Amino acid sequence: MRRLHQNILTVCALISIILLLNSMVSVNDHILNLIEISDVSKRVMKPFKMSPLNIVRDIDLPPVRIRECVRKNLLGEDINWLICFKDVNEALSNTLYELEGPWEVDVAYSLAEILMMYPEAVYLDIGTNIGPHVLMAATMGHKVYAVEPILKNLAFISESAKLAHIENKITMINNAASNENIVLTPWVIDEENESNAIMLTQQELKKLSEQEKTRTSAPISTVTIEQILGLIMEKTIILKIDVEGFECKVLKKYLTSNNKSHFIPYITLEWEWIQRNENGKCSKSELNAIIKGFESSGYTGYQTGRITENTLNVPLSNSILANSKISQVVFIHKDALPTINKFEKEHVKIEDKKYVKIIKNISDDKKNK
């Protein structure tokens, strides 16, 4: 009996040890689980960085008064689109309304022909105003991203798009564009020209008179072109940018980057604003930097014109881009369709006198025809 009792005690002791070991394992597992949960919570609890992109829907837009909605067309009736105009005495809207054809006709023809060459490409318009080119691209069937700091202008785009049943083609982004994420205030230089709105910092805003401040709009967040591109899944983009002199700041990082996320075969911009440093947003050194950036990224600049009529056959040298008065420029990537530059190598870097002579010869040839 004594031996049996000892055996029972031994078995009980062994069971106690096993239970103790199990409990220790359980505690360790629990501790590990807590550590993992703690690590996860640390990861989850990190501050969430919200995107500065302000994508707006129709319900976010203010009501607007429309003067009239009319159709504009190119190439006869082959390309036509609907656009609504402002019911106010506003210079650009009035000019657009009175024109028989489209706004910036050379730019419109260039864009239309480029978009036809790239039917699957996305059209990105930074600085859209009331959308003369946005609406054309969307009517042609392209997916469009319209970036505009003035909310009322996006409201007019929305009204035009709804009437034409193309609203599902357009993503509207209510931001200004720059090289960093800051808050700027839109200021209209001339109250009769709402399209000429420049973005002011707080320091610049303080320099305005009380009367001048009456022509400001609600402050707006800026976004970079890299943040906009991050929103676009498609890899080929046709870009037009008109941001009243901020082009240098917007494009510099993209042009100097070795790893570009998207292929942009054509970039159209209002060159005169940055070449003359209008509004003090593009210094001479910044201008030279983006000219070199275009060159190192494989782009050549041309004055806007019709590709099918072979008007884009005179490349602009860096000297011309930096010093000559040119209104609109389209930069064409070396891999873009079609191969436009048919000049021999010695004609690629032309100087001002030769440039004027070549332009004159082309004009004379057209007259003779």
Secondary structure, DSSP 8 states (H G I E B T S, - for coil): -HHHHHHHHHHHHHHHHHHHHHHHHHHHHHHHHHHHHHHHHHHHTS--------EE-GGGS----EEEEEEEEETTTTEEEEEEEESS--HHHHHHHH-SS-SSHHHHHHHHHHHHH-TT-EEEEES-TT-HHHHHHHHTT--EEEE-S-HHHHHHHHHHHHHHT-GGGEEEE--EE-SS--EEEEEESSTT-TT-EEEE-HHHHHTS-HHHHTTB---EEEE-HHHHHTT--SSBEEEEE--TTTHHHHHHHHHH-SS-SSB-SEEEEEHHHHHTTGGG-S-HHHHHHHHHHHHHTTEEEEE---TTTT-----B-HHHHHHS--SEEEEEETT-SS----S-GGGTS--HHHHHHHHHHHHHHHHH-
